[in-house]
Amino acid sequence: MKIYTYSEARQRLSEVLDIARDEEVIVKRRGGETFSITFKNTPNSPFNVSGIKTTATTKDILDAVRESRSRSAEQE
């Protein structure tokens, strides 16, 4: 565990965050408050998906969108 003062942590934030990947980092404020910095591994965004190979052209896709919109408008 590494301990930094608030001023040290602020000046060396990038280094502090790199250290927090491997161990807990404590930041102490002048008034005596202490804060713990730990690494939290978050899952990837559900929107982060790999692309697909297709033979569809931009025109094909736009035609399909127009067709689905016109069907929706007819059903209303």
Summary of the structure (lengths in Angstrom):
residues: 76
radius of gyration: 25.8
end to end distance: 63.2
largest distance: 67.9
contacts: 130
relative contact order: 0.12
helix: 42%
strand: 16%
